[in-house]
Amino acid sequence: MNQGNTPDIAYWTGPGGDQWARHNDFTEHMFAPVTSALLEAVDAKPGERIVDIGCGCGGLAFALAKRAGPTGSVLGIDVSAAMLGLARRLTPPGAKVEFIEADATRHEFARGAFDLLASRHGVMFFADPARAFANLRTALKPGGRLVFSCFRGTRDNPWTNVPLEAAYALVPRPPKPGPDDPGAFAFAEPARVERILGGAGFTQVKLTPHDVTFDLAGGGGLEAAVENMLEIGSASRSYDRSDKAMRAKLAQALRAALAPYAKGKSVTLGAAIWIVTAKNP
């Protein structure tokens, strides 16, 4: 493990990974529009060998394996044992998918063995992203592709802002992250992404904006949306989980904030993402 990544590794290898594994059905439902946009950009071909970076519970890896077919393969890499355990259990029979528990910053990939590096929102948490992407590029063949999704700026993502502002009326607002700090919105600025990928040796870097809609309820209604935001959503790290009274207050605030966006069993808010593409020379 890269010790520079320790805070995020501690989250994903601990309670964060456990929570996301338990809520995998919800996250796959919510991120479905991102998956669709990403798969179109990836355009995986039969026979290709692919790395899924930050693969989590395997949703993207399975879709990529289906497109790569029986002559291709997918290697999913993640630091969360809980999420990888679920990914292995969910692997369709006969799917050419392998999962490894490792930090992509330091893992020794087979050099020049892969056609494609892909990731669905799994690359924004590196403490040293230039080093991580330089290491990942060693896995690509000459002319190989990098395609990943990440969030644009927080102002363009009401799906996270609405719950957070409701929470911050009750809990202290955390310090604003620095421009180079890892996190969900670390790749919001195109110039930074271009600088990181260019410094890692990639060429033809391009960021394409996509606007999508997230259902915070996962089809389960308003109460499900409140629970999701408290468990793994944007408000989940804003409070001490052992404080039952605060959790109840936050639930009430989130319920009021999200109610205007509820329609039937869905609670929908906008999300703004980049689809980033690059080449290995």
Contacts in CASP RR format, 6 or more apart in sequence:
PFRMAT RR
TARGET T0000
AUTHOR 0000-0000-0000
METHOD contacts of the structure
MODEL  1
MNQGNTPDIAYWTGPGGDQWARHNDFTEHMFAPVTSALLEAVDAKPGERI
VDIGCGCGGLAFALAKRAGPTGSVLGIDVSAAMLGLARRLTPPGAKVEFI
EADATRHEFARGAFDLLASRHGVMFFADPARAFANLRTALKPGGRLVFSC
FRGTRDNPWTNVPLEAAYALVPRPPKPGPDDPGAFAFAEPARVERILGGA
GFTQVKLTPHDVTFDLAGGGGLEAAVENMLEIGSASRSYDRSDKAMRAKL
AQALRAALAPYAKGKSVTLGAAIWIVTAKNP
1 9 0 8 1.000
1 79 0 8 1.000
1 103 0 8 1.000
1 106 0 8 1.000
2 9 0 8 1.000
2 103 0 8 1.000
2 105 0 8 1.000
2 106 0 8 1.000
2 126 0 8 1.000
2 127 0 8 1.000
2 128 0 8 1.000
2 131 0 8 1.000
2 132 0 8 1.000
4 127 0 8 1.000
4 128 0 8 1.000
5 79 0 8 1.000
5 103 0 8 1.000
5 105 0 8 1.000
5 125 0 8 1.000
5 126 0 8 1.000
5 127 0 8 1.000
5 128 0 8 1.000
5 182 0 8 1.000
6 127 0 8 1.000
8 125 0 8 1.000
8 127 0 8 1.000
8 182 0 8 1.000
8 183 0 8 1.000
9 79 0 8 1.000
9 103 0 8 1.000
11 17 0 8 1.000
12 20 0 8 1.000
12 78 0 8 1.000
12 79 0 8 1.000
12 80 0 8 1.000
12 83 0 8 1.000
12 125 0 8 1.000
13 79 0 8 1.000
13 80 0 8 1.000
13 81 0 8 1.000
14 80 0 8 1.000
14 82 0 8 1.000
16 80 0 8 1.000
16 232 0 8 1.000
17 80 0 8 1.000
17 82 0 8 1.000
17 83 0 8 1.000
18 82 0 8 1.000
19 231 0 8 1.000
19 232 0 8 1.000
19 236 0 8 1.000
20 27 0 8 1.000
20 56 0 8 1.000
20 57 0 8 1.000
20 80 0 8 1.000
20 82 0 8 1.000
20 83 0 8 1.000
20 232 0 8 1.000
21 57 0 8 1.000
21 80 0 8 1.000
21 82 0 8 1.000
21 83 0 8 1.000
21 85 0 8 1.000
21 86 0 8 1.000
22 231 0 8 1.000
23 228 0 8 1.000
23 231 0 8 1.000
23 232 0 8 1.000
24 57 0 8 1.000
24 83 0 8 1.000
24 86 0 8 1.000
26 218 0 8 1.000
26 224 0 8 1.000
26 228 0 8 1.000
26 232 0 8 1.000
27 57 0 8 1.000
27 232 0 8 1.000
28 35 0 8 1.000
28 57 0 8 1.000
28 59 0 8 1.000
29 215 0 8 1.000
29 218 0 8 1.000
29 219 0 8 1.000
30 214 0 8 1.000
30 215 0 8 1.000
30 216 0 8 1.000
30 218 0 8 1.000
31 120 0 8 1.000
31 121 0 8 1.000
31 214 0 8 1.000
33 212 0 8 1.000
33 213 0 8 1.000
33 214 0 8 1.000
33 271 0 8 1.000
34 120 0 8 1.000
34 121 0 8 1.000
34 149 0 8 1.000
34 212 0 8 1.000
34 271 0 8 1.000
34 273 0 8 1.000
35 59 0 8 1.000
35 60 0 8 1.000
35 63 0 8 1.000
35 120 0 8 1.000
37 149 0 8 1.000
37 210 0 8 1.000
37 212 0 8 1.000
37 273 0 8 1.000
37 275 0 8 1.000
38 60 0 8 1.000
38 118 0 8 1.000
38 120 0 8 1.000
38 147 0 8 1.000
38 148 0 8 1.000
38 149 0 8 1.000
38 275 0 8 1.000
39 60 0 8 1.000
39 63 0 8 1.000
39 64 0 8 1.000
39 67 0 8 1.000
41 147 0 8 1.000
41 208 0 8 1.000
41 275 0 8 1.000
41 277 0 8 1.000
42 64 0 8 1.000
42 67 0 8 1.000
42 116 0 8 1.000
42 118 0 8 1.000
42 145 0 8 1.000
42 147 0 8 1.000
44 50 0 8 1.000
44 64 0 8 1.000
44 67 0 8 1.000
44 68 0 8 1.000
44 116 0 8 1.000
44 118 0 8 1.000
45 67 0 8 1.000
45 68 0 8 1.000
45 115 0 8 1.000
46 67 0 8 1.000
46 68 0 8 1.000
46 69 0 8 1.000
46 71 0 8 1.000
46 72 0 8 1.000
47 68 0 8 1.000
47 69 0 8 1.000
47 71 0 8 1.000
47 72 0 8 1.000
47 73 0 8 1.000
48 68 0 8 1.000
48 72 0 8 1.000
48 115 0 8 1.000
48 116 0 8 1.000
49 68 0 8 1.000
49 72 0 8 1.000
49 73 0 8 1.000
49 74 0 8 1.000
49 75 0 8 1.000
49 113 0 8 1.000
49 114 0 8 1.000
49 115 0 8 1.000
49 116 0 8 1.000
50 64 0 8 1.000
50 65 0 8 1.000
50 68 0 8 1.000
50 72 0 8 1.000
50 73 0 8 1.000
50 74 0 8 1.000
50 75 0 8 1.000
50 114 0 8 1.000
50 115 0 8 1.000
50 116 0 8 1.000
50 117 0 8 1.000
50 118 0 8 1.000
51 74 0 8 1.000
51 75 0 8 1.000
51 76 0 8 1.000
51 77 0 8 1.000
51 109 0 8 1.000
51 114 0 8 1.000
51 116 0 8 1.000
51 117 0 8 1.000
51 118 0 8 1.000
51 136 0 8 1.000
51 139 0 8 1.000
52 58 0 8 1.000
52 60 0 8 1.000
52 61 0 8 1.000
52 64 0 8 1.000
52 74 0 8 1.000
52 75 0 8 1.000
52 76 0 8 1.000
52 77 0 8 1.000
52 118 0 8 1.000
52 119 0 8 1.000
52 120 0 8 1.000
53 76 0 8 1.000
53 77 0 8 1.000
53 104 0 8 1.000
53 117 0 8 1.000
53 118 0 8 1.000
53 119 0 8 1.000
53 122 0 8 1.000
53 123 0 8 1.000
53 136 0 8 1.000
53 148 0 8 1.000
54 76 0 8 1.000
54 77 0 8 1.000
54 78 0 8 1.000
54 79 0 8 1.000
54 104 0 8 1.000
54 119 0 8 1.000
54 122 0 8 1.000
54 123 0 8 1.000
55 61 0 8 1.000
55 76 0 8 1.000
55 77 0 8 1.000
55 78 0 8 1.000
55 83 0 8 1.000
55 84 0 8 1.000
55 87 0 8 1.000
55 99 0 8 1.000
56 78 0 8 1.000
56 80 0 8 1.000
56 83 0 8 1.000
56 84 0 8 1.000
56 87 0 8 1.000
57 83 0 8 1.000
57 86 0 8 1.000
57 87 0 8 1.000
57 90 0 8 1.000
58 76 0 8 1.000
58 83 0 8 1.000
58 87 0 8 1.000
58 90 0 8 1.000
58 97 0 8 1.000
58 99 0 8 1.000
59 87 0 8 1.000
59 90 0 8 1.000
60 118 0 8 1.000
60 119 0 8 1.000
60 120 0 8 1.000
61 74 0 8 1.000
61 76 0 8 1.000
61 87 0 8 1.000
61 97 0 8 1.000
61 99 0 8 1.000
62 90 0 8 1.000
62 91 0 8 1.000
62 92 0 8 1.000
62 95 0 8 1.000
62 97 0 8 1.000
64 74 0 8 1.000
64 118 0 8 1.000
65 72 0 8 1.000
65 73 0 8 1.000
65 74 0 8 1.000
65 92 0 8 1.000
65 95 0 8 1.000
65 96 0 8 1.000
65 97 0 8 1.000
66 95 0 8 1.000
68 74 0 8 1.000
68 96 0 8 1.000
69 96 0 8 1.000
70 96 0 8 1.000
72 96 0 8 1.000
73 96 0 8 1.000
73 97 0 8 1.000
73 98 0 8 1.000
74 95 0 8 1.000
74 96 0 8 1.000
74 97 0 8 1.000
74 98 0 8 1.000
75 97 0 8 1.000
75 98 0 8 1.000
75 99 0 8 1.000
75 100 0 8 1.000
75 114 0 8 1.000
76 87 0 8 1.000
76 97 0 8 1.000
76 98 0 8 1.000
76 99 0 8 1.000
76 100 0 8 1.000
77 99 0 8 1.000
77 100 0 8 1.000
77 102 0 8 1.000
77 104 0 8 1.000
77 107 0 8 1.000
78 84 0 8 1.000
78 87 0 8 1.000
78 99 0 8 1.000
78 101 0 8 1.000
79 101 0 8 1.000
79 102 0 8 1.000
79 103 0 8 1.000
80 101 0 8 1.000
81 101 0 8 1.000
84 99 0 8 1.000
84 100 0 8 1.000
84 101 0 8 1.000
85 99 0 8 1.000
87 99 0 8 1.000
88 99 0 8 1.000
91 97 0 8 1.000
91 99 0 8 1.000
100 107 0 8 1.000
104 126 0 8 1.000
104 132 0 8 1.000
104 135 0 8 1.000
104 136 0 8 1.000
105 126 0 8 1.000
105 127 0 8 1.000
105 128 0 8 1.000
105 131 0 8 1.000
105 132 0 8 1.000
105 135 0 8 1.000
106 135 0 8 1.000
107 135 0 8 1.000
109 135 0 8 1.000
109 136 0 8 1.000
109 138 0 8 1.000
109 139 0 8 1.000
110 139 0 8 1.000
111 138 0 8 1.000
111 139 0 8 1.000
112 138 0 8 1.000
112 139 0 8 1.000
112 140 0 8 1.000
112 141 0 8 1.000
112 142 0 8 1.000
113 139 0 8 1.000
113 141 0 8 1.000
114 139 0 8 1.000
114 140 0 8 1.000
114 141 0 8 1.000
114 144 0 8 1.000
115 140 0 8 1.000
115 141 0 8 1.000
115 144 0 8 1.000
115 145 0 8 1.000
116 140 0 8 1.000
116 144 0 8 1.000
116 145 0 8 1.000
116 146 0 8 1.000
116 147 0 8 1.000
117 136 0 8 1.000
117 137 0 8 1.000
117 139 0 8 1.000
117 140 0 8 1.000
117 145 0 8 1.000
117 146 0 8 1.000
117 147 0 8 1.000
117 148 0 8 1.000
118 146 0 8 1.000
118 147 0 8 1.000
118 148 0 8 1.000
119 147 0 8 1.000
119 148 0 8 1.000
119 149 0 8 1.000
120 148 0 8 1.000
120 149 0 8 1.000
121 148 0 8 1.000
121 149 0 8 1.000
121 150 0 8 1.000
121 151 0 8 1.000
121 184 0 8 1.000
121 273 0 8 1.000
122 148 0 8 1.000
122 150 0 8 1.000
123 129 0 8 1.000
123 132 0 8 1.000
123 133 0 8 1.000
123 148 0 8 1.000
123 150 0 8 1.000
123 187 0 8 1.000
124 150 0 8 1.000
124 151 0 8 1.000
124 182 0 8 1.000
124 183 0 8 1.000
124 184 0 8 1.000
124 185 0 8 1.000
124 186 0 8 1.000
124 187 0 8 1.000
125 182 0 8 1.000
125 183 0 8 1.000
125 186 0 8 1.000
126 132 0 8 1.000
126 133 0 8 1.000
126 182 0 8 1.000
127 182 0 8 1.000
129 182 0 8 1.000
129 186 0 8 1.000
129 196 0 8 1.000
129 200 0 8 1.000
130 196 0 8 1.000
130 199 0 8 1.000
130 200 0 8 1.000
131 200 0 8 1.000
132 200 0 8 1.000
133 146 0 8 1.000
133 196 0 8 1.000
133 197 0 8 1.000
133 199 0 8 1.000
133 200 0 8 1.000
133 201 0 8 1.000
133 202 0 8 1.000
134 199 0 8 1.000
134 200 0 8 1.000
134 201 0 8 1.000
136 146 0 8 1.000
136 200 0 8 1.000
137 146 0 8 1.000
137 200 0 8 1.000
137 201 0 8 1.000
137 202 0 8 1.000
137 280 0 8 1.000
140 146 0 8 1.000
140 280 0 8 1.000
141 280 0 8 1.000
142 280 0 8 1.000
142 281 0 8 1.000
143 279 0 8 1.000
143 280 0 8 1.000
143 281 0 8 1.000
144 279 0 8 1.000
144 280 0 8 1.000
145 277 0 8 1.000
145 278 0 8 1.000
145 279 0 8 1.000
145 280 0 8 1.000
146 197 0 8 1.000
146 202 0 8 1.000
146 276 0 8 1.000
146 277 0 8 1.000
146 278 0 8 1.000
146 279 0 8 1.000
146 280 0 8 1.000
147 275 0 8 1.000
147 276 0 8 1.000
147 277 0 8 1.000
148 275 0 8 1.000
148 276 0 8 1.000
149 273 0 8 1.000
149 274 0 8 1.000
149 275 0 8 1.000
149 276 0 8 1.000
150 186 0 8 1.000
150 187 0 8 1.000
150 188 0 8 1.000
150 193 0 8 1.000
150 273 0 8 1.000
150 274 0 8 1.000
150 276 0 8 1.000
151 157 0 8 1.000
151 184 0 8 1.000
151 185 0 8 1.000
151 187 0 8 1.000
151 188 0 8 1.000
151 271 0 8 1.000
151 272 0 8 1.000
151 273 0 8 1.000
151 274 0 8 1.000
152 188 0 8 1.000
152 209 0 8 1.000
152 272 0 8 1.000
152 273 0 8 1.000
152 274 0 8 1.000
153 185 0 8 1.000
153 188 0 8 1.000
153 272 0 8 1.000
154 160 0 8 1.000
154 161 0 8 1.000
154 185 0 8 1.000
154 188 0 8 1.000
155 161 0 8 1.000
156 272 0 8 1.000
157 185 0 8 1.000
157 270 0 8 1.000
157 271 0 8 1.000
157 272 0 8 1.000
158 269 0 8 1.000
158 270 0 8 1.000
158 271 0 8 1.000
159 214 0 8 1.000
159 216 0 8 1.000
159 234 0 8 1.000
159 269 0 8 1.000
159 270 0 8 1.000
159 271 0 8 1.000
160 184 0 8 1.000
160 233 0 8 1.000
160 234 0 8 1.000
160 271 0 8 1.000
161 234 0 8 1.000
162 257 0 8 1.000
162 258 0 8 1.000
162 261 0 8 1.000
162 269 0 8 1.000
163 216 0 8 1.000
163 229 0 8 1.000
163 233 0 8 1.000
163 234 0 8 1.000
163 235 0 8 1.000
163 254 0 8 1.000
163 257 0 8 1.000
163 258 0 8 1.000
164 234 0 8 1.000
164 235 0 8 1.000
164 238 0 8 1.000
165 257 0 8 1.000
166 235 0 8 1.000
166 250 0 8 1.000
166 253 0 8 1.000
166 254 0 8 1.000
166 256 0 8 1.000
166 257 0 8 1.000
166 258 0 8 1.000
167 234 0 8 1.000
167 235 0 8 1.000
167 238 0 8 1.000
167 239 0 8 1.000
167 250 0 8 1.000
167 253 0 8 1.000
167 254 0 8 1.000
168 238 0 8 1.000
169 253 0 8 1.000
170 246 0 8 1.000
170 249 0 8 1.000
170 250 0 8 1.000
170 253 0 8 1.000
171 238 0 8 1.000
171 239 0 8 1.000
171 246 0 8 1.000
171 250 0 8 1.000
174 238 0 8 1.000
177 183 0 8 1.000
177 185 0 8 1.000
177 186 0 8 1.000
179 189 0 8 1.000
179 192 0 8 1.000
180 186 0 8 1.000
180 192 0 8 1.000
187 193 0 8 1.000
187 274 0 8 1.000
187 276 0 8 1.000
190 207 0 8 1.000
190 274 0 8 1.000
193 205 0 8 1.000
193 207 0 8 1.000
193 274 0 8 1.000
193 276 0 8 1.000
194 205 0 8 1.000
194 207 0 8 1.000
197 205 0 8 1.000
197 276 0 8 1.000
197 278 0 8 1.000
198 205 0 8 1.000
198 278 0 8 1.000
201 280 0 8 1.000
201 281 0 8 1.000
202 278 0 8 1.000
202 279 0 8 1.000
202 280 0 8 1.000
203 278 0 8 1.000
203 279 0 8 1.000
203 280 0 8 1.000
203 281 0 8 1.000
204 277 0 8 1.000
204 278 0 8 1.000
204 279 0 8 1.000
205 276 0 8 1.000
205 277 0 8 1.000
205 278 0 8 1.000
206 276 0 8 1.000
206 277 0 8 1.000
206 278 0 8 1.000
207 274 0 8 1.000
207 275 0 8 1.000
207 276 0 8 1.000
208 274 0 8 1.000
208 275 0 8 1.000
208 276 0 8 1.000
208 277 0 8 1.000
209 272 0 8 1.000
209 273 0 8 1.000
209 274 0 8 1.000
210 272 0 8 1.000
210 273 0 8 1.000
210 274 0 8 1.000
210 275 0 8 1.000
211 270 0 8 1.000
211 271 0 8 1.000
211 272 0 8 1.000
211 273 0 8 1.000
212 270 0 8 1.000
212 271 0 8 1.000
212 272 0 8 1.000
212 273 0 8 1.000
213 268 0 8 1.000
213 269 0 8 1.000
213 270 0 8 1.000
213 271 0 8 1.000
214 268 0 8 1.000
214 269 0 8 1.000
214 270 0 8 1.000
214 271 0 8 1.000
215 266 0 8 1.000
215 267 0 8 1.000
215 268 0 8 1.000
216 225 0 8 1.000
216 228 0 8 1.000
216 229 0 8 1.000
216 233 0 8 1.000
216 258 0 8 1.000
216 261 0 8 1.000
216 267 0 8 1.000
216 268 0 8 1.000
216 269 0 8 1.000
217 224 0 8 1.000
217 225 0 8 1.000
217 228 0 8 1.000
217 262 0 8 1.000
217 265 0 8 1.000
217 266 0 8 1.000
217 267 0 8 1.000
218 224 0 8 1.000
218 225 0 8 1.000
218 228 0 8 1.000
218 265 0 8 1.000
218 266 0 8 1.000
219 265 0 8 1.000
219 266 0 8 1.000
220 265 0 8 1.000
220 266 0 8 1.000
221 262 0 8 1.000
221 264 0 8 1.000
221 265 0 8 1.000
221 266 0 8 1.000
221 267 0 8 1.000
222 255 0 8 1.000
222 258 0 8 1.000
222 259 0 8 1.000
222 262 0 8 1.000
222 267 0 8 1.000
223 255 0 8 1.000
225 254 0 8 1.000
225 258 0 8 1.000
225 262 0 8 1.000
225 267 0 8 1.000
226 251 0 8 1.000
226 254 0 8 1.000
226 255 0 8 1.000
226 258 0 8 1.000
227 251 0 8 1.000
229 235 0 8 1.000
229 236 0 8 1.000
229 254 0 8 1.000
229 258 0 8 1.000
230 236 0 8 1.000
230 247 0 8 1.000
230 250 0 8 1.000
230 251 0 8 1.000
230 254 0 8 1.000
235 250 0 8 1.000
235 254 0 8 1.000
238 250 0 8 1.000
239 246 0 8 1.000
239 247 0 8 1.000
239 250 0 8 1.000
240 246 0 8 1.000
241 247 0 8 1.000
258 267 0 8 1.000
261 267 0 8 1.000
261 268 0 8 1.000
261 269 0 8 1.000
END
